[in-house]
Amino acid sequence: MLYRQLGKTGFEVSILGFGAMRLPVVGGNKTPMDGFDPRSVIDEEKTKSMIDYAVRHGINYFDTAYPYHTGKSEPVLGKYIKPYRDRVYLVTKLLPRFVETEADYDRLLDEQLKKLDTPYLDIYLVHGVNRPAWDKLKTLNITSFLDRIQKDGRARKVGFSFHDDVMLFKEVVDYYDWAVCQIQYNYYDENHQAGKTGLFYAASRGIGVVIMEPVRGGQLAEPIPAKVKTLWDTATVKRSAAAWALRWVWNHPEVSVVLSGMSNMDQLVENIRIADDGRANSLSDDELALINKVKNVYREAVRVNCTGCAYCMPCENGVAIPGIFSMYNDQYIFDDSNLASIRYSLMLSPNQQATSCTQCGKCEEKCPQHIEIRKELERAHASLYHPERVPTALR
């Protein structure tokens, strides 16, 4: 296993992190969202075997969160990581939607420590920061809480995971002395959300960067479109689609840890094998050019030619125009209507969804791509808004 420094924390972490959002479940994981299904029961025997194997092969970064597996991930992870507690970095997250008063901060953290059966966390992250959550947390003095838990030892370091645009990302980074940030990053989403700009911005300030969705929830691994497979087959060095995606992320020296939510032993073994070659700046110019060609093939399926420039923003009514178009495009690029609908319902508040558009047309006046934004928002909402696709436990 290869290791990198986690920013200014002083922690030396495995480049592959074990994400506990998609643990094996009884009956098998059939979709990327099965880990959230209340009918799913974590297969503890398989989970224990995977954790044992991961630690034996050098993985020392384990990540979970309050809602994973409808609250079952933390106690199961805590149970089987306990024998290795002094050898690993244990991470969980504070869910902003469960916070209504300042007292909730301590109540939730203490509950999580009990579920994980540990007196302290190595890293405690504020989960899924976006504009509504961030504004609420600031009014509830989040920084005072973060200072306190580091002083009393309940958390050695603190950070945040992020799901919004790069402008907010920079604002959050500059607001507090964070040790760690967790962002979505892969070769398809190079300029999505915090993106490459955010990666460099955080790293330049000594913040350790942890990457989630390196294979885009599996979308960059399978099924592989025929045109994409043809391109991968031209490579001199043969790799799986997942290996190409992971190696692209590890190629960035600014990245410390790449998380993978592995659901079975085969995935774990394969990812550890791939990680053995995950050195920074190890891909050739030709290999990087090939990955860029693959990205362009995926983008041929785009429905709305939105570049995410955000010239249309801010919308006076709060509509998240570029974010909506990104989800709408993904639905067709990766042929995954369920996941796109789940993201639309969970990542956007009602006022950010397309139905808040008042048809004023100001956004279209500013759009350099001359997109008929009002019409496309209506189409996007009709395609994305299917609340029945959201697992019951997340509604």
Secondary structure by P-SEA (a helix, b strand, c coil): cbbbbccccccccccbbbbcccccccccccccccccccccccaaaaaaaaaaaaaaacccbbbbcccccccaaaaaaaaaaccccccbbbbbbbbccccccaaaaaaaaaaaaaaaccccccbbbcccccaaaaaaaaaaaaaaaaaaaaaacccccccccccccaaaaaaaaacccccbbbbbbccccccccccaaaaaaaaaacbbbbbccccccccccccccaaaaaaaaaccccccaaaaaaaaaaccccccbbbbbcccaaaaaaaaaaacccccccccaaaaaaaaaaaaaaaccccccccccccccccccccaaaaaaaaaaaaaacccaaaaaaaaaccccccccccccccccccccccccccaaaaaaaaaaaacccccccccccc
